[in-house]
Amino acid sequence: MVFYYSKRPDRGFCRLLRSFKNRFEIKLEDLPESCDKKDKSNLIVKNYLLNFCTQIYITMDFKDAILQFASRVEKLCPQIQTEEATKNALIMPFIQLLGYDVFNPFEVSPEFIADIGIKKGEKVDYAILKDDKPIILVECKHFKENLDPHNSQLFRYFHTTEAKFGLLTNGITFRFYTDLVSPNKMDEKPFFEFKITEIKDNEIAELKKFHKSYFDLESISNTASELKFLNEIKTLLANEMISPSEDFVRYFAKKTYPSVVTAKVLEQFTPITKKAFNLLMNDTINDRLKTALHAEVQNEEPLTSDSVAVEPSVEKSLVITTEEEKEAYFIIKSILRQKVDVKRIAMRDAQSYCAILFDDNNRKAICRLNLDGKKKTIEVAAADKKFIKTELQSVDDIYTLADSLNEALALYL
């Protein structure tokens, strides 16, 4: 949502907030009359909007909320010029997604004092608190900065506090540290690292453990060691696949070559080892694709003349799912999750439109998205197997169709 502050808050925007509040049954006080006063308008509406967004994210599935945030990050970066702007646009919303109120000093303490010996007044950007004690220290950098030179700064703060976890981030890359090697001494390498713009399902599952509702110090500590070594082994294997080391090649050469492994043999086996790994990966991927396609064919139900028509499959290379379509999909799931498990809401993209389906069944289309052209529309399923088309100014307009989407879902319940 984009809001332009003029002499007073945009009345249309305030009305939209109220309608969303009612739509999601969020218990927030309405915008006070004083929001029309020039000197208070920015602060009041800003705080209202932040509280509103917090409540919205609580109602959404954590995975959806993370993916929706990730889809916005790249759009925000061109407007971010300073480290402070990075904090406001990328890092504070991320902390908020973990369930912590960034405006509550009992949960998130900005400029947290971490005195180092005789050096007083040392401050870490944020400390996430539990029972008035720091549990995670957060050190922030500008989103363009390389994080490698900055872990020493977090290292110094770590041993002076009771926090068991440190987070070093530039709003794009997030590195979580702890003290696996020596107690109360932060490790040199993170045990968990990801890029928000490329975050994977398994990384979201690990990140969820840091959410306020699920945070358990012992549980995270027990899995941190395994996670650290798992990631390091993955990195080593990836590097070996790209450029096999002599020891790596020698291991396979000894297993397969019938005689003494000389320098010449190693030279011969290096490209062979690399090629073998690439073939293995390709075969594995192809096998999984064949299994997935076979399962899809088995589950596919034939269309009949009285069924809800959905665009047939087209060659995959011609279908590109846009960021707007993904964002619309997340919004629709956040609306329908009040009625059904969001895992039952699926997206199937085609050349002419993107279909949102119930139970991934092409006979149970909830709506069709047409967001590729200049004119953006959504067609919502209605009674008598008809679709009602609505023009969209932006994907946020989908929230205003919550009732229609719920009625469409009810057709299949």
C-alpha positions as CSV (number, residue, x, y, z in Angstrom):
1,M,0.0,0.0,0.0
2,V,1.4,3.4,-0.9
3,F,0.3,6.5,1.0
4,Y,1.0,10.1,0.1
5,Y,1.1,12.6,3.0
6,S,-0.3,16.0,2.0
7,K,-1.7,18.6,4.4
8,R,-3.8,15.8,5.8
9,P,-4.2,12.1,5.2
10,D,-5.9,11.1,2.0
11,R,-9.6,10.5,3.0
12,G,-10.0,7.7,0.4
13,F,-7.0,5.9,1.9
14,C,-8.5,6.2,5.4
15,R,-11.8,4.8,4.1
16,L,-9.9,1.9,2.6
17,L,-8.2,1.1,5.9
18,R,-11.5,1.1,7.6
19,S,-13.0,-1.2,5.1
20,F,-10.0,-3.6,5.4
21,K,-10.3,-3.5,9.2
22,N,-14.0,-4.5,9.0
23,R,-13.2,-7.1,6.3
24,F,-10.6,-8.9,8.4
25,E,-12.6,-8.3,11.7
26,I,-9.5,-6.6,13.2
27,K,-10.0,-5.0,16.6
28,L,-8.5,-1.6,16.2
29,E,-9.9,1.7,17.2
30,D,-11.1,3.8,14.2
31,L,-9.0,6.7,13.0
32,P,-9.6,9.6,15.5
33,E,-10.9,12.9,14.4
34,S,-7.5,14.5,15.2
35,C,-6.1,12.8,12.1
36,D,-7.4,15.8,10.2
37,K,-5.0,18.1,12.0
38,K,-1.9,18.9,10.0
39,D,0.6,18.5,12.9
40,K,-0.6,15.1,14.0
41,S,-1.8,13.5,10.8
42,N,1.4,11.8,9.8
43,L,2.1,10.2,13.1
44,I,-1.4,9.0,13.8
45,V,-2.1,7.5,10.4
46,K,1.4,6.0,10.3
47,N,1.0,4.3,13.7
48,Y,-2.5,3.1,12.7
49,L,-1.2,1.7,9.4
50,L,1.6,-0.1,11.1
51,N,-0.7,-1.6,13.8
52,F,-3.1,-2.6,11.0
53,C,-0.4,-4.3,9.0
54,T,0.8,-6.2,12.1
55,Q,-2.7,-7.6,12.6
56,I,-3.0,-8.5,8.9
57,Y,0.2,-10.5,9.0
58,I,-1.0,-12.3,12.1
59,T,-4.0,-13.5,10.1
60,M,-1.9,-14.7,7.2
61,D,0.1,-17.9,6.9
62,F,3.7,-17.2,7.9
63,K,5.0,-18.6,4.6
64,D,2.7,-16.4,2.6
65,A,3.7,-13.3,4.6
66,I,7.4,-14.0,4.1
67,L,7.0,-14.6,0.3
68,Q,4.8,-11.5,-0.1
69,F,7.4,-9.4,1.7
70,A,10.2,-11.0,-0.4
71,S,8.3,-10.0,-3.6
72,R,8.3,-6.4,-2.5
73,V,12.0,-6.1,-1.5
74,E,13.5,-5.7,-5.0
75,K,10.9,-3.0,-5.8
76,L,11.8,-1.0,-2.6
77,C,15.6,-1.2,-3.0
78,P,16.0,1.5,-5.8
79,Q,14.4,4.1,-3.4
80,I,16.7,3.2,-0.4
81,Q,19.7,5.5,-0.2
82,T,20.9,5.2,3.4
83,E,21.4,2.6,6.2
84,E,18.6,4.2,8.2
85,A,16.3,3.8,5.2
86,T,17.3,0.2,4.9
87,K,16.3,-0.3,8.6
88,N,12.9,1.3,8.1
89,A,12.0,-0.3,4.7
90,L,13.5,-3.8,5.0
91,I,14.7,-4.7,8.5
92,M,12.0,-3.4,10.8
93,P,9.2,-5.0,8.6
94,F,11.2,-8.3,8.8
95,I,11.4,-8.1,12.6
96,Q,7.6,-7.3,12.6
97,L,7.0,-10.5,10.5
98,L,8.7,-12.5,13.2
99,G,5.9,-11.4,15.5
100,Y,7.7,-8.7,17.5
101,D,6.3,-5.2,17.8
102,V,9.1,-2.9,16.7
103,F,7.5,0.0,18.5
104,N,7.3,-1.7,21.8
105,P,10.6,-1.2,23.7
106,F,9.8,-4.2,25.9
107,E,10.0,-6.4,22.7
108,V,12.4,-4.6,20.4
109,S,15.0,-2.2,21.9
110,P,16.7,0.1,19.3
111,E,20.2,1.3,19.9
112,F,20.6,-1.3,22.6
113,I,23.6,-0.6,24.9
114,A,26.3,-3.3,24.8
115,D,29.3,-1.8,26.7
116,I,32.6,-3.5,25.9
117,G,35.0,-3.4,28.9
118,I,36.1,0.1,29.5
119,K,34.5,1.2,26.2
120,K,31.1,2.6,27.3
121,G,28.2,3.6,25.1
122,E,28.6,0.9,22.5
123,K,25.3,0.2,20.9
124,V,23.8,-2.6,18.7
125,D,21.1,-1.5,16.2
126,Y,18.3,-3.6,17.8
127,A,17.9,-6.2,20.5
128,I,14.9,-8.5,20.5
129,L,13.8,-9.0,24.1
130,K,12.1,-11.7,26.1
131,D,11.3,-11.2,29.8
132,D,13.4,-8.0,29.6
133,K,16.5,-9.9,28.5
134,P,18.0,-9.8,25.0
135,I,17.6,-13.0,23.0
136,I,18.7,-11.8,19.6
137,L,21.1,-9.0,18.7
138,V,20.5,-7.4,15.3
139,E,23.3,-5.5,13.5
140,C,22.2,-3.7,10.3
141,K,24.0,-2.4,7.2
142,H,23.0,-0.7,4.0
143,F,21.4,-3.2,1.6
144,K,24.3,-2.7,-0.9
145,E,27.0,-3.5,1.7
146,N,28.9,-6.7,1.8
147,L,28.4,-8.3,5.2
148,D,31.7,-10.1,5.4
149,P,33.8,-7.3,7.0
150,H,31.1,-6.6,9.6
151,N,30.7,-9.8,11.6
152,S,33.5,-8.7,13.9
153,Q,31.4,-5.8,15.2
154,L,28.5,-8.2,16.1
155,F,31.2,-10.5,17.6
156,R,32.3,-7.8,20.1
157,Y,28.7,-7.1,21.2
158,F,27.7,-10.8,21.6
159,H,29.8,-11.8,24.6
160,T,28.8,-8.7,26.6
161,T,25.1,-9.6,26.7
162,E,22.9,-12.6,27.6
163,A,21.7,-13.0,24.0
164,K,22.3,-16.4,22.5
165,F,21.7,-15.4,18.9
166,G,23.1,-12.6,16.7
167,L,21.7,-11.5,13.4
168,L,23.8,-9.6,10.8
169,T,21.8,-8.3,7.9
170,N,21.6,-5.7,5.1
171,G,17.9,-6.4,4.6
172,I,18.7,-8.8,1.7
173,T,21.0,-11.3,3.2
174,F,20.3,-12.6,6.8
175,R,23.0,-14.3,8.8
176,F,22.2,-15.9,12.1
177,Y,25.0,-16.7,14.6
178,T,25.3,-18.5,17.9
179,D,28.1,-19.9,20.2
180,L,28.4,-23.6,19.0
181,V,32.3,-23.7,19.2
182,S,32.9,-21.8,22.5
183,P,30.2,-20.8,25.1
184,N,29.4,-17.1,25.1
185,K,31.7,-16.5,22.2
186,M,30.0,-15.9,18.8
187,D,31.1,-18.3,16.1
188,E,32.9,-16.9,13.1
189,K,30.5,-18.6,10.6
190,P,26.7,-18.3,10.7
191,F,24.7,-21.5,11.4
192,F,21.8,-20.2,9.2
193,E,21.9,-17.9,6.2
194,F,19.5,-16.9,3.4
195,K,18.7,-14.2,0.9
196,I,15.1,-13.0,1.3
197,T,14.7,-12.5,-2.4
198,E,15.6,-16.2,-3.0
199,I,14.2,-17.8,0.2
200,K,13.3,-21.5,-0.1
201,D,10.6,-23.5,1.7
202,N,13.0,-25.3,4.0
203,E,14.6,-21.9,4.9
204,I,11.1,-20.5,5.8
205,A,10.6,-23.5,8.0
206,E,13.8,-22.8,9.9
207,L,13.1,-19.1,10.1
208,K,9.7,-19.8,11.6
209,K,11.5,-21.1,14.7
210,F,12.5,-17.5,15.4
211,H,8.9,-16.3,15.4
212,K,7.8,-15.0,18.7
213,S,5.0,-17.6,18.9
214,Y,7.4,-20.5,18.3
215,F,10.7,-19.3,19.8
216,D,12.3,-21.9,22.0
217,L,15.9,-21.4,22.9
218,E,16.7,-25.1,23.5
219,S,15.0,-26.3,20.4
220,I,16.9,-23.8,18.1
221,S,20.2,-24.5,19.9
222,N,19.7,-28.3,19.4
223,T,19.2,-27.9,15.6
224,A,21.7,-25.1,15.1
225,S,24.7,-27.4,15.0
226,E,23.2,-29.7,12.5
227,L,22.0,-26.8,10.4
228,K,25.4,-25.2,10.4
229,F,27.3,-28.3,9.2
230,L,24.5,-29.2,6.8
231,N,24.9,-25.8,5.1
232,E,28.7,-26.0,5.1
233,I,28.6,-29.5,3.5
234,K,26.2,-28.2,0.8
235,T,28.5,-25.4,0.0
236,L,31.5,-27.7,-0.2
237,L,29.6,-30.1,-2.5
238,A,28.5,-27.2,-4.7
239,N,32.1,-25.9,-5.0
240,E,33.3,-29.4,-5.8
241,M,30.7,-29.8,-8.6
242,I,31.9,-26.5,-10.2
243,S,35.6,-27.1,-9.7
244,P,36.6,-30.5,-8.2
245,S,39.5,-30.4,-5.9
246,E,42.5,-32.9,-6.2
247,D,41.4,-34.8,-3.0
248,F,37.9,-35.1,-4.3
249,V,39.0,-36.4,-7.7
250,R,41.5,-38.7,-6.1
251,Y,38.8,-40.4,-4.0
252,F,36.7,-41.4,-7.0
253,A,39.8,-42.3,-9.1
254,K,41.0,-44.7,-6.4
255,K,37.5,-46.3,-6.4
256,T,37.4,-46.8,-10.2
257,Y,40.9,-46.7,-11.7
258,P,42.4,-50.2,-11.8
259,S,46.0,-49.1,-11.2
260,V,48.1,-46.5,-9.4
261,V,46.6,-43.0,-9.5
262,T,49.3,-40.7,-10.9
263,A,49.2,-37.0,-11.6
264,K,48.3,-37.8,-15.2
265,V,45.4,-40.0,-14.1
266,L,44.1,-37.2,-11.9
267,E,44.3,-34.7,-14.7
268,Q,42.3,-37.2,-16.8
269,F,39.7,-37.8,-14.1
270,T,39.0,-34.2,-13.1
271,P,36.7,-33.4,-16.1
272,I,35.2,-36.9,-15.9
273,T,34.3,-36.4,-12.2
274,K,32.8,-33.0,-13.0
275,K,30.8,-34.4,-15.9
276,A,29.6,-37.4,-13.8
277,F,28.2,-35.0,-11.1
278,N,26.4,-32.9,-13.7
279,L,24.9,-36.0,-15.3
280,L,23.8,-37.3,-11.9
281,M,22.1,-34.0,-11.1
282,N,20.4,-33.9,-14.5
283,D,19.1,-37.5,-14.1
284,T,17.8,-36.7,-10.7
285,I,15.9,-33.6,-11.9
286,N,14.5,-35.4,-14.9
287,D,13.3,-38.3,-12.7
288,R,11.5,-35.9,-10.4
289,L,9.9,-34.0,-13.3
290,K,8.7,-37.3,-14.8
291,T,7.2,-38.3,-11.4
292,A,5.5,-34.9,-11.0
293,L,4.1,-35.0,-14.5
294,H,2.9,-38.5,-14.1
295,A,1.1,-37.6,-10.9
296,E,-0.5,-34.6,-12.5
297,V,-1.8,-36.7,-15.4
298,Q,-3.2,-39.3,-13.0
299,N,-5.0,-36.5,-10.9
300,E,-6.2,-34.6,-14.0
301,E,-10.0,-34.8,-14.4
302,P,-11.4,-34.5,-17.9
303,L,-13.4,-31.4,-18.7
304,T,-17.1,-31.9,-19.6
305,S,-19.4,-29.5,-21.3
306,D,-21.0,-28.5,-18.1
307,S,-17.8,-28.0,-16.1
308,V,-16.1,-24.7,-15.3
309,A,-13.7,-24.1,-18.2
310,V,-10.1,-23.4,-17.4
311,E,-7.4,-22.7,-20.0
312,P,-5.7,-26.0,-21.1
313,S,-2.0,-26.5,-20.4
314,V,0.5,-24.9,-22.8
315,E,4.2,-25.3,-23.3
316,K,5.8,-24.4,-20.1
317,S,8.4,-22.2,-21.7
318,L,5.7,-19.8,-22.9
319,V,4.2,-19.3,-19.5
320,I,5.8,-16.8,-17.1
321,T,4.3,-16.2,-13.7
322,T,4.8,-12.5,-12.9
323,E,5.5,-11.0,-9.4
324,E,2.0,-9.3,-9.5
325,E,0.4,-12.7,-10.1
326,K,2.3,-14.2,-7.1
327,E,1.3,-11.2,-5.0
328,A,-2.4,-11.6,-6.0
329,Y,-2.2,-15.3,-5.2
330,F,-0.9,-14.5,-1.7
331,I,-3.7,-11.9,-1.1
332,I,-6.4,-14.4,-2.2
333,K,-4.9,-17.1,0.1
334,S,-4.9,-14.6,3.0
335,I,-8.6,-13.9,2.4
336,L,-9.7,-17.5,2.0
337,R,-7.6,-19.0,4.9
338,Q,-10.5,-18.0,7.2
339,K,-12.6,-20.7,5.5
340,V,-10.2,-23.5,4.5
341,D,-6.6,-24.6,4.9
342,V,-4.5,-22.4,2.5
343,K,-2.7,-25.5,1.2
344,R,-6.0,-26.3,-0.7
345,I,-5.7,-23.0,-2.6
346,A,-3.6,-23.5,-5.7
347,M,-2.3,-21.4,-8.6
348,R,-2.1,-22.7,-12.2
349,D,-0.7,-20.3,-14.7
350,A,-1.4,-20.3,-18.5
351,Q,-0.8,-18.0,-21.5
352,S,-4.2,-16.3,-21.4
353,Y,-4.8,-16.0,-17.7
354,C,-3.7,-17.3,-14.3
355,A,-6.2,-19.6,-12.5
356,I,-6.7,-19.8,-8.8
357,L,-8.1,-23.3,-8.0
358,F,-9.6,-25.1,-5.1
359,D,-7.8,-28.4,-4.4
360,D,-5.7,-27.8,-7.6
361,N,-8.8,-29.1,-9.5
362,N,-9.4,-27.4,-12.9
363,R,-13.1,-27.9,-12.4
364,K,-13.1,-25.8,-9.2
365,A,-11.8,-22.5,-10.4
366,I,-12.2,-19.7,-7.8
367,C,-11.1,-16.9,-10.0
368,R,-9.0,-16.0,-13.1
369,L,-6.3,-13.3,-13.0
370,N,-5.5,-11.2,-16.1
371,L,-2.6,-9.0,-14.9
372,D,-0.2,-9.0,-17.9
373,G,-1.8,-6.3,-20.0
374,K,-2.4,-2.6,-19.4
375,K,-5.9,-3.4,-18.3
376,K,-5.8,-5.6,-15.2
377,T,-8.9,-7.7,-14.4
378,I,-10.0,-10.5,-12.1
379,E,-12.9,-12.9,-13.0
380,V,-14.5,-14.4,-9.9
381,A,-16.6,-17.6,-10.2
382,A,-20.3,-17.3,-9.5
383,A,-23.4,-19.4,-9.6
384,D,-24.5,-21.1,-12.9
385,K,-20.9,-21.6,-13.8
386,K,-20.4,-17.9,-14.8
387,F,-17.6,-15.6,-14.0
388,I,-17.9,-11.9,-12.9
389,K,-15.2,-9.7,-14.3
390,T,-13.9,-6.7,-12.3
391,E,-11.2,-4.2,-13.4
392,L,-8.3,-3.7,-10.9
393,Q,-6.3,-0.5,-10.5
394,S,-3.8,-2.6,-8.4
395,V,-3.6,-6.0,-6.9
396,D,-4.5,-4.5,-3.5
397,D,-8.0,-4.0,-4.9
398,I,-8.5,-7.7,-4.6
399,Y,-9.1,-7.2,-0.8
400,T,-12.4,-5.4,-1.7
401,L,-13.6,-8.6,-3.4
402,A,-13.3,-10.7,-0.3
403,D,-17.0,-11.5,-0.1
404,S,-17.2,-12.5,-3.7
405,L,-14.1,-14.8,-3.4
406,N,-15.6,-16.4,-0.3
407,E,-18.8,-17.0,-2.2
408,A,-16.9,-18.5,-5.0
409,L,-15.1,-20.9,-2.6
410,A,-18.4,-21.8,-1.1
411,L,-19.5,-23.3,-4.4
412,Y,-17.1,-26.2,-3.8
413,L,-17.6,-26.7,-0.1
